[in-house]
């Protein structure tokens, strides 16, 4: 698999207002967050699509609705299929539980309906 390339996150209206407001108030923390994200993305052999699916799984396990929606949107932008996103979520069922998996599945469905 090709190594993940660091990506630049442009300020986007797609980003949650809370995130944009936080970074506006604490720009150095926003820069540190961005630097850590780029460093982690480039740290190993996983391609960007695989990283996107892993991040979705992490969000399911942690119960992070807004992060899951964000990573679903990013995965779609990378060309990850809806079926692959669903499988990444379903893989969490035995480890994270049925209720958390169903909730994440619904969050992802809503994000897919919204589009990229």
Biopython code that builds the backbone (N, CA, C, O; Angstrom):
import numpy as np
from Bio.PDB.StructureBuilder import StructureBuilder

atoms = [
    (1, "UNK", "N", (0.830, -1.185, 0.000)),
    (1, "UNK", "CA", (0.000, 0.000, 0.000)),
    (1, "UNK", "C", (0.871, 1.242, 0.000)),
    (1, "UNK", "O", (1.887, 1.287, 0.693)),
    (2, "UNK", "N", (0.483, 2.256, -0.772)),
    (2, "UNK", "CA", (1.267, 3.478, -0.748)),
    (2, "UNK", "C", (1.106, 4.197, 0.578)),
    (2, "UNK", "O", (0.053, 4.139, 1.214)),
    (3, "UNK", "N", (2.136, 4.855, 0.969)),
    (3, "UNK", "CA", (2.150, 5.606, 2.220)),
    (3, "UNK", "C", (1.187, 6.781, 2.145)),
    (3, "UNK", "O", (1.031, 7.405, 1.095)),
    (4, "UNK", "N", (0.551, 7.072, 3.256)),
    (4, "UNK", "CA", (-0.372, 8.211, 3.315)),
    (4, "UNK", "C", (0.396, 9.500, 3.118)),
    (4, "UNK", "O", (1.499, 9.670, 3.637)),
    (5, "UNK", "N", (-0.186, 10.382, 2.378)),
    (5, "UNK", "CA", (0.433, 11.682, 2.184)),
    (5, "UNK", "C", (-0.189, 12.663, 3.148)),
    (5, "UNK", "O", (-1.397, 12.642, 3.387)),
    (6, "UNK", "N", (0.647, 13.521, 3.699)),
    (6, "UNK", "CA", (0.113, 14.563, 4.571)),
    (6, "UNK", "C", (-0.828, 15.421, 3.744)),
    (6, "UNK", "O", (-0.565, 15.707, 2.576)),
    (7, "UNK", "N", (-1.902, 15.818, 4.351)),
    (7, "UNK", "CA", (-2.873, 16.626, 3.626)),
    (7, "UNK", "C", (-3.028, 17.962, 4.314)),
    (7, "UNK", "O", (-2.804, 18.107, 5.516)),
    (8, "UNK", "N", (-3.415, 18.926, 3.516)),
    (8, "UNK", "CA", (-3.639, 20.236, 4.122)),
    (8, "UNK", "C", (-5.129, 20.415, 4.333)),
    (8, "UNK", "O", (-5.947, 20.139, 3.455)),
    (9, "UNK", "N", (-5.445, 20.876, 5.496)),
    (9, "UNK", "CA", (-6.840, 21.166, 5.804)),
    (9, "UNK", "C", (-7.035, 22.650, 5.587)),
    (9, "UNK", "O", (-6.481, 23.478, 6.310)),
    (10, "UNK", "N", (-7.818, 22.974, 4.597)),
    (10, "UNK", "CA", (-8.139, 24.372, 4.358)),
    (10, "UNK", "C", (-9.253, 24.761, 5.307)),
    (10, "UNK", "O", (-10.118, 23.939, 5.609)),
    (11, "UNK", "N", (-9.252, 26.005, 5.788)),
    (11, "UNK", "CA", (-10.403, 26.417, 6.578)),
    (11, "UNK", "C", (-11.648, 26.183, 5.723)),
    (11, "UNK", "O", (-11.714, 26.616, 4.572)),
    (12, "UNK", "N", (-12.597, 25.519, 6.278)),
    (12, "UNK", "CA", (-13.755, 25.140, 5.497)),
    (12, "UNK", "C", (-15.032, 25.392, 6.275)),
    (12, "UNK", "O", (-15.094, 25.212, 7.491)),
    (13, "UNK", "N", (-16.045, 25.812, 5.539)),
    (13, "UNK", "CA", (-17.335, 25.991, 6.192)),
    (13, "UNK", "C", (-17.921, 24.640, 6.572)),
    (13, "UNK", "O", (-18.888, 24.584, 7.332)),
    (14, "UNK", "N", (-17.346, 23.531, 6.051)),
    (14, "UNK", "CA", (-17.807, 22.199, 6.408)),
    (14, "UNK", "C", (-17.368, 21.809, 7.818)),
    (14, "UNK", "O", (-17.965, 20.927, 8.436)),
    (15, "UNK", "N", (-16.344, 22.455, 8.315)),
    (15, "UNK", "CA", (-15.879, 22.149, 9.666)),
    (15, "UNK", "C", (-16.901, 22.660, 10.670)),
    (15, "UNK", "O", (-17.509, 23.710, 10.461)),
    (16, "UNK", "N", (-17.093, 21.923, 11.758)),
    (16, "UNK", "CA", (-18.060, 22.372, 12.768)),
    (16, "UNK", "C", (-17.704, 23.755, 13.314)),
    (16, "UNK", "O", (-16.534, 24.090, 13.498)),
    (17, "UNK", "N", (-18.742, 24.541, 13.567)),
    (17, "UNK", "CA", (-18.536, 25.892, 14.101)),
    (17, "UNK", "C", (-17.722, 25.872, 15.384)),
    (17, "UNK", "O", (-16.871, 26.738, 15.593)),
    (18, "UNK", "N", (-17.974, 24.896, 16.243)),
    (18, "UNK", "CA", (-17.237, 24.824, 17.505)),
    (18, "UNK", "C", (-15.744, 24.686, 17.242)),
    (18, "UNK", "O", (-14.932, 25.348, 17.889)),
    (19, "UNK", "N", (-15.381, 23.830, 16.294)),
    (19, "UNK", "CA", (-13.969, 23.640, 15.948)),
    (19, "UNK", "C", (-13.387, 24.935, 15.388)),
    (19, "UNK", "O", (-12.313, 25.372, 15.804)),
    (20, "UNK", "N", (-14.100, 25.545, 14.444)),
    (20, "UNK", "CA", (-13.589, 26.786, 13.843)),
    (20, "UNK", "C", (-13.450, 27.892, 14.881)),
    (20, "UNK", "O", (-12.473, 28.640, 14.860)),
    (21, "UNK", "N", (-14.416, 28.003, 15.785)),
    (21, "UNK", "CA", (-14.344, 29.023, 16.836)),
    (21, "UNK", "C", (-13.183, 28.768, 17.789)),
    (21, "UNK", "O", (-12.488, 29.700, 18.194)),
    (22, "UNK", "N", (-12.976, 27.501, 18.147)),
    (22, "UNK", "CA", (-11.880, 27.145, 19.045)),
    (22, "UNK", "C", (-10.537, 27.503, 18.418)),
    (22, "UNK", "O", (-9.683, 28.106, 19.069)),
    (23, "UNK", "N", (-10.351, 27.129, 17.145)),
    (23, "UNK", "CA", (-9.086, 27.401, 16.461)),
    (23, "UNK", "C", (-8.886, 28.902, 16.265)),
    (23, "UNK", "O", (-7.757, 29.392, 16.312)),
    (24, "UNK", "N", (-9.975, 29.628, 16.046)),
    (24, "UNK", "CA", (-9.853, 31.083, 15.924)),
    (24, "UNK", "C", (-9.396, 31.702, 17.239)),
    (24, "UNK", "O", (-8.609, 32.648, 17.244)),
    (25, "UNK", "N", (-9.887, 31.171, 18.348)),
    (25, "UNK", "CA", (-9.508, 31.708, 19.655)),
    (25, "UNK", "C", (-8.112, 31.242, 20.078)),
    (25, "UNK", "O", (-7.372, 31.984, 20.726)),
    (26, "UNK", "N", (-7.760, 30.009, 19.707)),
    (26, "UNK", "CA", (-6.472, 29.416, 20.106)),
    (26, "UNK", "C", (-5.723, 28.926, 18.870)),
    (26, "UNK", "O", (-5.583, 27.717, 18.683)),
    (27, "UNK", "N", (-5.245, 29.826, 18.032)),
    (27, "UNK", "CA", (-4.620, 29.421, 16.769)),
    (27, "UNK", "C", (-3.387, 28.539, 16.942)),
    (27, "UNK", "O", (-3.142, 27.665, 16.111)),
    (28, "UNK", "N", (-2.617, 28.745, 17.985)),
    (28, "UNK", "CA", (-1.424, 27.905, 18.182)),
    (28, "UNK", "C", (-1.815, 26.459, 18.487)),
    (28, "UNK", "O", (-1.131, 25.530, 18.057)),
    (29, "UNK", "N", (-2.903, 26.262, 19.222)),
    (29, "UNK", "CA", (-3.393, 24.904, 19.464)),
    (29, "UNK", "C", (-3.907, 24.287, 18.168)),
    (29, "UNK", "O", (-3.707, 23.098, 17.920)),
    (30, "UNK", "N", (-4.565, 25.091, 17.347)),
    (30, "UNK", "CA", (-5.022, 24.608, 16.041)),
    (30, "UNK", "C", (-3.858, 24.184, 15.170)),
    (30, "UNK", "O", (-3.917, 23.149, 14.506)),
    (31, "UNK", "N", (-2.788, 24.988, 15.170)),
    (31, "UNK", "CA", (-1.590, 24.642, 14.391)),
    (31, "UNK", "C", (-0.942, 23.366, 14.918)),
    (31, "UNK", "O", (-0.506, 22.523, 14.134)),
    (32, "UNK", "N", (-0.875, 23.218, 16.237)),
    (32, "UNK", "CA", (-0.283, 22.004, 16.828)),
    (32, "UNK", "C", (-1.120, 20.778, 16.466)),
    (32, "UNK", "O", (-0.580, 19.717, 16.153)),
    (33, "UNK", "N", (-2.439, 20.935, 16.512)),
    (33, "UNK", "CA", (-3.343, 19.845, 16.141)),
    (33, "UNK", "C", (-3.115, 19.444, 14.681)),
    (33, "UNK", "O", (-3.026, 18.257, 14.367)),
    (34, "UNK", "N", (-3.022, 20.423, 13.804)),
    (34, "UNK", "CA", (-2.793, 20.171, 12.377)),
    (34, "UNK", "C", (-1.442, 19.487, 12.145)),
    (34, "UNK", "O", (-1.341, 18.560, 11.341)),
    (35, "UNK", "N", (-0.416, 19.945, 12.846)),
    (35, "UNK", "CA", (0.915, 19.350, 12.687)),
    (35, "UNK", "C", (0.905, 17.895, 13.152)),
    (35, "UNK", "O", (1.480, 17.027, 12.494)),
    (36, "UNK", "N", (0.260, 17.632, 14.270)),
    (36, "UNK", "CA", (0.171, 16.251, 14.766)),
    (36, "UNK", "C", (-0.580, 15.379, 13.767)),
    (36, "UNK", "O", (-0.169, 14.247, 13.510)),
    (37, "UNK", "N", (-1.672, 15.884, 13.199)),
    (37, "UNK", "CA", (-2.453, 15.115, 12.228)),
    (37, "UNK", "C", (-1.615, 14.773, 10.997)),
    (37, "UNK", "O", (-1.638, 13.634, 10.531)),
    (38, "UNK", "N", (-0.886, 15.736, 10.474)),
    (38, "UNK", "CA", (-0.037, 15.495, 9.299)),
    (38, "UNK", "C", (1.071, 14.491, 9.624)),
    (38, "UNK", "O", (1.385, 13.624, 8.809)),
    (39, "UNK", "N", (1.656, 14.610, 10.804)),
    (39, "UNK", "CA", (2.736, 13.706, 11.199)),
    (39, "UNK", "C", (2.228, 12.276, 11.326)),
    (39, "UNK", "O", (2.880, 11.342, 10.860)),
    (40, "UNK", "N", (1.083, 12.101, 11.948)),
    (40, "UNK", "CA", (0.500, 10.769, 12.110)),
    (40, "UNK", "C", (0.121, 10.182, 10.757)),
    (40, "UNK", "O", (0.368, 9.002, 10.509)),
    (41, "UNK", "N", (-0.475, 10.983, 9.880)),
    (41, "UNK", "CA", (-0.859, 10.494, 8.559)),
    (41, "UNK", "C", (0.342, 9.961, 7.780)),
    (41, "UNK", "O", (0.211, 9.001, 7.021)),
    (42, "UNK", "N", (1.500, 10.572, 7.962)),
    (42, "UNK", "CA", (2.691, 10.184, 7.211)),
    (42, "UNK", "C", (3.550, 9.147, 7.947)),
    (42, "UNK", "O", (4.597, 8.748, 7.437)),
    (43, "UNK", "N", (3.126, 8.711, 9.124)),
    (43, "UNK", "CA", (3.975, 7.865, 9.969)),
    (43, "UNK", "C", (4.058, 6.406, 9.541)),
    (43, "UNK", "O", (4.942, 5.683, 10.001)),
    (44, "UNK", "N", (3.170, 5.962, 8.686)),
    (44, "UNK", "CA", (3.173, 4.547, 8.356)),
    (44, "UNK", "C", (2.761, 4.285, 6.934)),
    (44, "UNK", "O", (2.633, 5.207, 6.127)),
    (45, "UNK", "N", (2.554, 3.013, 6.628)),
    (45, "UNK", "CA", (2.309, 2.614, 5.247)),
    (45, "UNK", "C", (0.847, 2.694, 4.800)),
    (45, "UNK", "O", (0.566, 2.471, 3.622)),
    (46, "UNK", "N", (-0.081, 3.001, 5.688)),
    (46, "UNK", "CA", (-1.492, 2.990, 5.304)),
    (46, "UNK", "C", (-1.815, 4.130, 4.344)),
    (46, "UNK", "O", (-1.346, 5.256, 4.510)),
    (47, "UNK", "N", (-2.632, 3.812, 3.330)),
    (47, "UNK", "CA", (-3.055, 4.852, 2.401)),
    (47, "UNK", "C", (-4.169, 5.680, 3.042)),
    (47, "UNK", "O", (-4.690, 5.323, 4.098)),
    (48, "UNK", "N", (-4.519, 6.769, 2.403)),
    (48, "UNK", "CA", (-5.485, 7.714, 2.983)),
    (48, "UNK", "C", (-6.863, 7.099, 3.172)),
    (48, "UNK", "O", (-7.533, 7.388, 4.164)),
    (49, "UNK", "N", (-7.300, 6.252, 2.236)),
    (49, "UNK", "CA", (-8.617, 5.625, 2.375)),
    (49, "UNK", "C", (-8.643, 4.694, 3.585)),
    (49, "UNK", "O", (-9.610, 4.679, 4.346)),
    (50, "UNK", "N", (-7.580, 3.925, 3.753)),
    (50, "UNK", "CA", (-7.512, 3.022, 4.903)),
    (50, "UNK", "C", (-7.482, 3.818, 6.197)),
    (50, "UNK", "O", (-8.165, 3.468, 7.160)),
    (51, "UNK", "N", (-6.702, 4.878, 6.227)),
    (51, "UNK", "CA", (-6.660, 5.736, 7.421)),
    (51, "UNK", "C", (-8.037, 6.301, 7.729)),
    (51, "UNK", "O", (-8.428, 6.382, 8.894)),
    (52, "UNK", "N", (-8.773, 6.693, 6.699)),
    (52, "UNK", "CA", (-10.119, 7.243, 6.908)),
    (52, "UNK", "C", (-11.026, 6.208, 7.549)),
    (52, "UNK", "O", (-11.797, 6.538, 8.450)),
    (53, "UNK", "N", (-10.948, 4.960, 7.101)),
    (53, "UNK", "CA", (-11.777, 3.895, 7.667)),
    (53, "UNK", "C", (-11.373, 3.584, 9.109)),
    (53, "UNK", "O", (-12.232, 3.333, 9.954)),
    (54, "UNK", "N", (-10.084, 3.601, 9.388)),
    (54, "UNK", "CA", (-9.617, 3.372, 10.761)),
    (54, "UNK", "C", (-10.144, 4.480, 11.672)),
    (54, "UNK", "O", (-10.608, 4.207, 12.780)),
    (55, "UNK", "N", (-10.074, 5.720, 11.209)),
    (55, "UNK", "CA", (-10.557, 6.845, 12.016)),
    (55, "UNK", "C", (-12.053, 6.737, 12.277)),
    (55, "UNK", "O", (-12.522, 7.089, 13.359)),
    (56, "UNK", "N", (-12.803, 6.253, 11.296)),
    (56, "UNK", "CA", (-14.234, 6.030, 11.502)),
    (56, "UNK", "C", (-14.433, 5.004, 12.612)),
    (56, "UNK", "O", (-15.263, 5.199, 13.500)),
    (57, "UNK", "N", (-13.676, 3.913, 12.562)),
    (57, "UNK", "CA", (-13.775, 2.892, 13.609)),
    (57, "UNK", "C", (-13.437, 3.433, 14.984)),
    (57, "UNK", "O", (-14.094, 3.093, 15.968)),
    (58, "UNK", "N", (-12.426, 4.265, 15.056)),
    (58, "UNK", "CA", (-12.051, 4.874, 16.340)),
    (58, "UNK", "C", (-13.197, 5.737, 16.868)),
    (58, "UNK", "O", (-13.504, 5.720, 18.060)),
    (59, "UNK", "N", (-13.816, 6.481, 15.976)),
    (59, "UNK", "CA", (-14.944, 7.334, 16.379)),
    (59, "UNK", "C", (-16.110, 6.511, 16.902)),
    (59, "UNK", "O", (-16.776, 6.909, 17.858)),
    (60, "UNK", "N", (-16.362, 5.356, 16.274)),
    (60, "UNK", "CA", (-17.431, 4.486, 16.763)),
    (60, "UNK", "C", (-17.109, 4.061, 18.191)),
    (60, "UNK", "O", (-17.949, 4.183, 19.083)),
    (61, "UNK", "N", (-15.898, 3.564, 18.406)),
    (61, "UNK", "CA", (-15.496, 3.083, 19.726)),
    (61, "UNK", "C", (-15.554, 4.146, 20.796)),
    (61, "UNK", "O", (-15.895, 3.868, 21.945)),
    (62, "UNK", "N", (-15.220, 5.361, 20.416)),
    (62, "UNK", "CA", (-15.209, 6.458, 21.389)),
    (62, "UNK", "C", (-16.558, 7.157, 21.493)),
    (62, "UNK", "O", (-16.745, 8.013, 22.358)),
    (63, "UNK", "N", (-17.496, 6.806, 20.627)),
    (63, "UNK", "CA", (-18.816, 7.436, 20.668)),
    (63, "UNK", "C", (-18.797, 8.897, 20.264)),
    (63, "UNK", "O", (-19.541, 9.707, 20.817)),
    (64, "UNK", "N", (-17.953, 9.239, 19.305)),
    (64, "UNK", "CA", (-17.759, 10.629, 18.907)),
    (64, "UNK", "C", (-18.577, 10.962, 17.662)),
    (64, "UNK", "O", (-18.111, 10.778, 16.537)),
    (65, "UNK", "N", (-19.789, 11.448, 17.867)),
    (65, "UNK", "CA", (-20.696, 11.695, 16.744)),
    (65, "UNK", "C", (-20.149, 12.716, 15.755)),
    (65, "UNK", "O", (-20.082, 12.432, 14.559)),
    (66, "UNK", "N", (-19.762, 13.881, 16.218)),
    (66, "UNK", "CA", (-19.335, 14.914, 15.277)),
    (66, "UNK", "C", (-18.053, 14.519, 14.564)),
    (66, "UNK", "O", (-17.897, 14.822, 13.382)),
    (67, "UNK", "N", (-17.133, 13.853, 15.248)),
    (67, "UNK", "CA", (-15.908, 13.386, 14.597)),
    (67, "UNK", "C", (-16.226, 12.298, 13.577)),
    (67, "UNK", "O", (-15.639, 12.274, 12.495)),
    (68, "UNK", "N", (-17.149, 11.400, 13.911)),
    (68, "UNK", "CA", (-17.524, 10.356, 12.969)),
    (68, "UNK", "C", (-18.102, 10.975, 11.701)),
    (68, "UNK", "O", (-17.740, 10.582, 10.592)),
    (69, "UNK", "N", (-18.996, 11.939, 11.867)),
    (69, "UNK", "CA", (-19.582, 12.598, 10.695)),
    (69, "UNK", "C", (-18.494, 13.248, 9.841)),
    (69, "UNK", "O", (-18.520, 13.158, 8.614)),
    (70, "UNK", "N", (-17.540, 13.901, 10.501)),
    (70, "UNK", "CA", (-16.446, 14.550, 9.789)),
    (70, "UNK", "C", (-15.605, 13.531, 9.022)),
    (70, "UNK", "O", (-15.247, 13.762, 7.867)),
    (71, "UNK", "N", (-15.293, 12.414, 9.658)),
    (71, "UNK", "CA", (-14.467, 11.408, 8.992)),
    (71, "UNK", "C", (-15.232, 10.675, 7.894)),
    (71, "UNK", "O", (-14.631, 10.250, 6.907)),
    (72, "UNK", "N", (-16.531, 10.521, 8.047)),
    (72, "UNK", "CA", (-17.344, 9.955, 6.958)),
    (72, "UNK", "C", (-17.299, 10.902, 5.763)),
    (72, "UNK", "O", (-17.104, 10.464, 4.629)),
    (73, "UNK", "N", (-17.479, 12.187, 6.012)),
    (73, "UNK", "CA", (-17.424, 13.177, 4.923)),
    (73, "UNK", "C", (-16.078, 13.133, 4.215)),
    (73, "UNK", "O", (-16.014, 13.139, 2.986)),
    (74, "UNK", "N", (-15.007, 13.089, 4.993)),
    (74, "UNK", "CA", (-13.663, 13.040, 4.400)),
    (74, "UNK", "C", (-13.443, 11.746, 3.629)),
    (74, "UNK", "O", (-12.832, 11.753, 2.560)),
    (75, "UNK", "N", (-13.936, 10.638, 4.167)),
    (75, "UNK", "CA", (-13.791, 9.354, 3.478)),
    (75, "UNK", "C", (-14.512, 9.398, 2.127)),
    (75, "UNK", "O", (-13.977, 8.936, 1.119)),
    (76, "UNK", "N", (-15.714, 9.951, 2.110)),
    (76, "UNK", "CA", (-16.450, 10.076, 0.851)),
    (76, "UNK", "C", (-15.675, 10.934, -0.149)),
    (76, "UNK", "O", (-15.628, 10.621, -1.338)),
    (77, "UNK", "N", (-15.071, 12.014, 0.340)),
    (77, "UNK", "CA", (-14.281, 12.887, -0.534)),
    (77, "UNK", "C", (-13.083, 12.148, -1.131)),
    (77, "UNK", "O", (-12.637, 12.471, -2.232)),
    (78, "UNK", "N", (-12.567, 11.159, -0.404)),
    (78, "UNK", "CA", (-11.438, 10.359, -0.895)),
    (78, "UNK", "C", (-11.887, 9.232, -1.825)),
    (78, "UNK", "O", (-11.055, 8.531, -2.403)),
    (79, "UNK", "N", (-13.193, 9.061, -1.967)),
    (79, "UNK", "CA", (-13.696, 8.009, -2.840)),
    (79, "UNK", "C", (-13.993, 6.696, -2.141)),
    (79, "UNK", "O", (-14.215, 5.682, -2.802)),
    (80, "UNK", "N", (-14.002, 6.697, -0.816)),
    (80, "UNK", "CA", (-14.370, 5.493, -0.068)),
    (80, "UNK", "C", (-15.856, 5.242, -0.299)),
    (80, "UNK", "O", (-16.662, 6.171, -0.252)),
    (81, "UNK", "N", (-16.214, 3.993, -0.547)),
    (81, "UNK", "CA", (-17.616, 3.676, -0.824)),
    (81, "UNK", "C", (-18.442, 3.653, 0.453)),
    (81, "UNK", "O", (-17.927, 3.450, 1.553)),
    (82, "UNK", "N", (-19.733, 3.865, 0.270)),
    (82, "UNK", "CA", (-20.681, 3.795, 1.384)),
    (82, "UNK", "C", (-20.623, 2.412, 2.026)),
    (82, "UNK", "O", (-20.688, 2.295, 3.250)),
    (83, "UNK", "N", (-20.502, 1.369, 1.215)),
    (83, "UNK", "CA", (-20.440, 0.006, 1.756)),
    (83, "UNK", "C", (-19.193, -0.204, 2.608)),
    (83, "UNK", "O", (-19.254, -0.891, 3.628)),
    (84, "UNK", "N", (-18.075, 0.371, 2.209)),
    (84, "UNK", "CA", (-16.848, 0.253, 3.009)),
    (84, "UNK", "C", (-16.988, 0.995, 4.339)),
    (84, "UNK", "O", (-16.535, 0.514, 5.377)),
    (85, "UNK", "N", (-17.610, 2.155, 4.296)),
    (85, "UNK", "CA", (-17.853, 2.925, 5.520)),
    (85, "UNK", "C", (-18.760, 2.132, 6.455)),
    (85, "UNK", "O", (-18.499, 2.045, 7.655)),
    (86, "UNK", "N", (-19.819, 1.560, 5.907)),
    (86, "UNK", "CA", (-20.731, 0.748, 6.723)),
    (86, "UNK", "C", (-20.007, -0.435, 7.352)),
    (86, "UNK", "O", (-20.226, -0.742, 8.524)),
    (87, "UNK", "N", (-19.143, -1.106, 6.581)),
    (87, "UNK", "CA", (-18.428, -2.248, 7.149)),
    (87, "UNK", "C", (-17.507, -1.805, 8.281)),
    (87, "UNK", "O", (-17.405, -2.484, 9.303)),
    (88, "UNK", "N", (-16.840, -0.674, 8.101)),
    (88, "UNK", "CA", (-15.959, -0.168, 9.163)),
    (88, "UNK", "C", (-16.756, 0.051, 10.449)),
    (88, "UNK", "O", (-16.257, -0.202, 11.545)),
    (89, "UNK", "N", (-17.979, 0.516, 10.309)),
    (89, "UNK", "CA", (-18.834, 0.742, 11.480)),
    (89, "UNK", "C", (-19.302, -0.593, 12.057)),
    (89, "UNK", "O", (-19.257, -0.798, 13.269)),
    (90, "UNK", "N", (-19.748, -1.495, 11.191)),
    (90, "UNK", "CA", (-20.262, -2.785, 11.657)),
    (90, "UNK", "C", (-19.199, -3.626, 12.359)),
    (90, "UNK", "O", (-19.521, -4.425, 13.238)),
    (91, "UNK", "N", (-17.943, -3.452, 11.978)),
    (91, "UNK", "CA", (-16.855, -4.194, 12.619)),
    (91, "UNK", "C", (-16.757, -3.886, 14.113)),
    (91, "UNK", "O", (-16.188, -4.670, 14.873)),
    (92, "UNK", "N", (-17.302, -2.766, 14.529)),
    (92, "UNK", "CA", (-17.241, -2.364, 15.939)),
    (92, "UNK", "C", (-18.267, -3.070, 16.809)),
    (92, "UNK", "O", (-18.183, -3.003, 18.036)),
    (93, "UNK", "N", (-19.237, -3.748, 16.196)),
    (93, "UNK", "CA", (-20.377, -4.261, 16.961)),
    (93, "UNK", "C", (-19.979, -5.193, 18.094)),
    (93, "UNK", "O", (-20.428, -4.993, 19.222)),
    (94, "UNK", "N", (-19.168, -6.188, 17.846)),
    (94, "UNK", "CA", (-18.834, -7.138, 18.911)),
    (94, "UNK", "C", (-17.912, -6.545, 19.964)),
    (94, "UNK", "O", (-17.909, -6.994, 21.110)),
    (95, "UNK", "N", (-17.137, -5.551, 19.591)),
    (95, "UNK", "CA", (-16.206, -4.945, 20.534)),
    (95, "UNK", "C", (-16.831, -3.790, 21.301)),
    (95, "UNK", "O", (-16.634, -3.662, 22.509)),
    (96, "UNK", "N", (-17.587, -2.947, 20.598)),
    (96, "UNK", "CA", (-18.123, -1.722, 21.200)),
    (96, "UNK", "C", (-19.583, -1.829, 21.601)),
    (96, "UNK", "O", (-20.080, -1.008, 22.372)),
    (97, "UNK", "N", (-20.265, -2.826, 21.087)),
    (97, "UNK", "CA", (-21.660, -3.027, 21.447)),
    (97, "UNK", "C", (-22.635, -2.624, 20.364)),
    (97, "UNK", "O", (-22.358, -1.776, 19.516)),
    (98, "UNK", "N", (-23.788, -3.267, 20.429)),
    (98, "UNK", "CA", (-24.847, -3.043, 19.447)),
    (98, "UNK", "C", (-25.375, -1.615, 19.472)),
    (98, "UNK", "O", (-25.476, -1.002, 18.410)),
    (99, "UNK", "N", (-25.719, -1.052, 20.636)),
    (99, "UNK", "CA", (-26.280, 0.311, 20.638)),
    (99, "UNK", "C", (-25.328, 1.354, 20.056)),
    (99, "UNK", "O", (-25.754, 2.222, 19.294)),
    (100, "UNK", "N", (-24.068, 1.278, 20.402)),
    (100, "UNK", "CA", (-23.101, 2.253, 19.893)),
    (100, "UNK", "C", (-22.930, 2.098, 18.384)),
    (100, "UNK", "O", (-22.803, 3.085, 17.661)),
    (101, "UNK", "N", (-22.929, 0.850, 17.918)),
    (101, "UNK", "CA", (-22.784, 0.602, 16.486)),
    (101, "UNK", "C", (-23.986, 1.134, 15.713)),
    (101, "UNK", "O", (-23.826, 1.773, 14.673)),
    (102, "UNK", "N", (-25.182, 0.872, 16.219)),
    (102, "UNK", "CA", (-26.392, 1.355, 15.549)),
    (102, "UNK", "C", (-26.407, 2.885, 15.525)),
    (102, "UNK", "O", (-26.768, 3.483, 14.511)),
    (103, "UNK", "N", (-26.026, 3.510, 16.613)),
    (103, "UNK", "CA", (-25.980, 4.977, 16.653)),
    (103, "UNK", "C", (-24.994, 5.501, 15.602)),
    (103, "UNK", "O", (-25.313, 6.429, 14.859)),
    (104, "UNK", "N", (-23.825, 4.921, 15.545)),
    (104, "UNK", "CA", (-22.811, 5.360, 14.574)),
    (104, "UNK", "C", (-23.287, 5.127, 13.141)),
    (104, "UNK", "O", (-23.056, 5.952, 12.258)),
    (105, "UNK", "N", (-23.947, 4.005, 12.925)),
    (105, "UNK", "CA", (-24.492, 3.702, 11.601)),
    (105, "UNK", "C", (-25.483, 4.792, 11.185)),
    (105, "UNK", "O", (-25.474, 5.236, 10.037)),
    (106, "UNK", "N", (-26.330, 5.218, 12.114)),
    (106, "UNK", "CA", (-27.306, 6.269, 11.814)),
    (106, "UNK", "C", (-26.612, 7.605, 11.547)),
    (106, "UNK", "O", (-26.989, 8.318, 10.618)),
    (107, "UNK", "N", (-25.616, 7.947, 12.342)),
    (107, "UNK", "CA", (-24.880, 9.195, 12.116)),
    (107, "UNK", "C", (-24.254, 9.189, 10.721)),
    (107, "UNK", "O", (-24.304, 10.185, 9.999)),
    (108, "UNK", "N", (-23.669, 8.056, 10.358)),
    (108, "UNK", "CA", (-23.040, 7.948, 9.041)),
    (108, "UNK", "C", (-24.072, 8.063, 7.924)),
    (108, "UNK", "O", (-23.824, 8.735, 6.923)),
    (109, "UNK", "N", (-25.225, 7.417, 8.083)),
    (109, "UNK", "CA", (-26.291, 7.499, 7.076)),
    (109, "UNK", "C", (-26.729, 8.941, 6.870)),
    (109, "UNK", "O", (-26.931, 9.386, 5.740)),
    (110, "UNK", "N", (-26.872, 9.670, 7.979)),
    (110, "UNK", "CA", (-27.271, 11.076, 7.878)),
    (110, "UNK", "C", (-26.206, 11.898, 7.150)),
    (110, "UNK", "O", (-26.527, 12.779, 6.352)),
    (111, "UNK", "N", (-24.940, 11.602, 7.435)),
    (111, "UNK", "CA", (-23.861, 12.340, 6.775)),
    (111, "UNK", "C", (-23.813, 12.012, 5.282)),
    (111, "UNK", "O", (-23.607, 12.904, 4.459)),
    (112, "UNK", "N", (-24.000, 10.751, 4.934)),
    (112, "UNK", "CA", (-24.012, 10.359, 3.526)),
    (112, "UNK", "C", (-25.145, 11.084, 2.789)),
    (112, "UNK", "O", (-24.961, 11.538, 1.660)),
    (113, "UNK", "N", (-26.299, 11.190, 3.420)),
    (113, "UNK", "CA", (-27.432, 11.893, 2.812)),
    (113, "UNK", "C", (-27.102, 13.367, 2.578)),
    (113, "UNK", "O", (-27.519, 13.950, 1.577)),
    (114, "UNK", "N", (-26.352, 13.963, 3.506)),
    (114, "UNK", "CA", (-25.944, 15.365, 3.362)),
    (114, "UNK", "C", (-24.987, 15.524, 2.195)),
    (114, "UNK", "O", (-24.956, 16.563, 1.536)),
    (115, "UNK", "N", (-24.212, 14.486, 1.950)),
    (115, "UNK", "CA", (-23.216, 14.527, 0.885)),
    (115, "UNK", "C", (-21.885, 15.012, 1.392)),
    (115, "UNK", "O", (-21.660, 15.164, 2.593)),
    (116, "UNK", "N", (-21.015, 15.248, 0.443)),
    (116, "UNK", "CA", (-19.632, 15.633, 0.771)),
    (116, "UNK", "C", (-19.644, 17.010, 1.283)),
    (116, "UNK", "O", (-18.592, 17.551, 1.625)),
]
sb = StructureBuilder()
sb.init_structure("model")
sb.init_model(0)
sb.init_chain("A")
sb.init_seg("    ")
for serial, (resi, resn, name, xyz) in enumerate(atoms, 1):
    if name == "N":
        sb.init_residue(resn, " ", resi, " ")
    sb.init_atom(name, np.array(xyz, "f"), 0.0, 1.0, " ", f" {name:<3s}", serial, name[0])
structure = sb.get_structure()
